[in-house]
Amino acid sequence: MKNWKNHWNTFPEHLDETCFLEQVGKAVNKKPISNEQFKEILSSIKSSLSIIPDDDILDLCCGNGIITKAVAGCCRSIVGMDYSQSLVDIAVKYNSLENIRYVQGDVGKISEHMKDKRFSRIYMYEALQYFKSKQLQKLLTDLKPLMSGRFALFIGSVPDKSRKWDFYNTINRKLSYIWRSIKNEEAIGTWWDKDFIADVCNKNGLKVNFIEQDKKLHTAHYRFDAYIYD
């Protein structure tokens, strides 16, 4: 299995400190996504969670804080957490505001880092792919006690297992996928099945709405969003 923690600790070191979008993989053919696409990402988070000024928010796998900072403008407080020290250092240096706190740590051990903190909304964008399928159960179990009210979790841009070949859509890309899979180094990470996610949510007493991404997003043909609630 690819060492994603090592990847996200070292990958930003090959880029300029202010190449924020590229640092967190928001790029196509090594070029940053457009402002329009970035605004659509922010819109999907804000609207799906119905964020209001009194919200205290947790941004899981926040990377360099580029999304964290943008969301911070419409809530009371926000904590961004990521296991990459390199990205957290950039977040603190360039993407800080008075109502933001950044934490370096493993989301898989979230309860150890957020013992006395409670949140009204939680989100994770384009990061579920770095978790194994068996970790979703634990993640939901760990997040429940962190909610100050009803459960509200937005998981954005999840690779859709049923549309994998819409992404690997040429012979060369399919062969590359097969070769990496043999070496257990799949470039995307985990491809998720909607029925599996719904089943895990159900076992946790939660519901899930699957949301199709806006067609303007370059990921819309092979990814979906999910809003999990009780």
N, C-alpha and C positions, 0 to 999 in steps of 0.2 A: 504494500500500500504506500502510495506517495506520502512523503512527510510534509504535510501542508504547513505545519508550524514553522519548519525550517524554510519552506518556500516563501512564506509571507514575512519572515524575518530578514531574508536576504534579497528578495526581489526588489524592494524599494531602494536598496543601496546602489542599484544600477541606473537609477533615474535621478534627475534633478529634484531637489527637495520640494519644489513648488509644482511638480507635475502631479497634482493631486488625483486627477481622474485615472491616469495611467497607473499610478501606484496601487490602486485598488481594483484594477482590471476593468475599469469603465472605458474601454477602448475597442475600436474595430480596426483591424489591420494596423495595429500599433499607433493609431491616431485616436485622440480623446473623443468621446461621444459629444454630440452637439448640446448646446444650452437647452434647446427644446426637449431633447431626450432626458437630460438631467432634471429639468423642471417636471417632466411627466413622472419620473421616479418619485420625486418629492410629493407630488400631487397624490400618487397612489397610496403613499404611506399616510399622509395627513387625512385624506378622505376616508380611507378604509377604517382607520382608528377613530375618526371623528374627533380629532385633537382639539382641545379647548385650552384657554390661557391658564386654567388651574391645574392642568395635568402635570404629574411627575412621571417622566418617561425613562425607560431603560432601552438603550440601543445596544443590542447584542452583536458582537463581531463588528465593531464600529470602524475598524481600519484606521485611516488617518483623520477621521472626524469630519470629512467634507459634508456628509449627510447630516451628521450630528449637529453641526453648527447651523445648518439651514433649518433644521427642525426646531432648534432651541429658540428661535424667534417667535414661536407661537405657543410656547408652554411655560410653566413656572420653573421647572428644573429638568435636567436630563443628565443621565450617567451613561457614558460610552465605555464599553468594555471590549478588549481584544487581547489575544494572547501574543501578538507580535509587538515586541518592545520597540522595534524600529518604527512601526506605524503609530504607536501610541506617542512616541517622542515627537513625531511630526505633528500629531494632533494637538499636543500640548503647546508646541511652539507656534503653530500657525492657525489653528482652528479652535481657539479657546474663547469663551465668553464667561461673564460672571455667573451664569446659571448652569454652566457645564462642569462636570467632573469626569475625568478620564481615569480608568482603572486598567492596569495590565494584569491579565489573568485568564485562566482557562474557563470558558463558558460551561464546560462539562463539570466544573466544580463551583458553579455559580453560588450555591448556598454558603460556601466558605467565605466568599467575598462580599456578600450582601446581607449579612446576618441581621442588621438593624435597619435596613432600608426597605421601603415599600413603594410600589409604583402603581399608577392607575392605567398605564398603557405600556406595552412592550412591543418592540419590533426587531426583526432581523432581515437584512436585505442582501440577497445574493450570497448567502453563506450556508444554507442548509446542506448544500452539496458537499461540504467538507465534513459532514457528520455521517457516520454509518447508520443504516436503517435501524439497528437495534438501540441506538442512542436517543431516538426520538421519545420513547417512553420515559426515560429518565429525565430528559429535558423538560417535558411537560410537568412531570411530578415535582421537579425542583423549582419550577417557576410559579406554581400555584401559591405557595406560602408568601411569595414576594408581592402578590397583588394586594392593593389596598381596598379594592372593591371586587367587582365581577371580573372574571378572567377576560382579558382582551389582548390577543397576540396576533400581530401581522407578520407573516413570513413571505417576503417578496422574492420574486424571480427564482422559482424552483424548477430545476431541470425535469421535464416531463418524460418519463420512461416510454410512454406510448408514442412520443414524437421524436425519439432519439434519432431516427433516420431522416428526419427533416433537418436536423443539424449536420449529421454526417451524410451529406446529400450528393457526394460525388464518389467515384470509385477510389480515388486517392485518399479521400478522407475516411472512407469505410475501412480501407486497408490499414491506415494509420491507427484507427480506433482498435481494430482487431489486434494489431501488433502491440499496442500499449496495454491492452487488456490482458494479453498473455503475460506481459511483464508486471502486471498489477500496478500500472502507472497511468490509469485513465485520466485524461487531461481535465475533464469536467469535475470528476469526483463521483458522487452518488447520484444516480438517476432515480427519481421518486415516482411511485405509483400512487395515484390519488386514492384508490380503494384502501391501500395500506395505511395511508395517513388518516383517512376517515375512521378506520377500524381502531387505530391507536387512540385517536381522540375519543371515540365512543367508550373505550375501556377506561378512560380517565374522566368520564362524565362530561365530556366537552363536545361541542359541535364545530363543524368547519364549513365555510363557504369558499369554494374555489372560484377565483376571479381570473378571467382572461385578460391578458395585458393589452394595453392600447396598441394598435397596429403600428404606430409611429416608432415604437421601441424596436431596436434591432434584435431583441431577444424574444419578441412576441410569437414567433413561429415555433419555438420549442420550449418555452417556459410558461409557468402560470404563477399567480399569487394565491395566498391562502390566508383567510381570516379565521382564527380559532377563538371560540368564546364559550361561555356557559349559559 
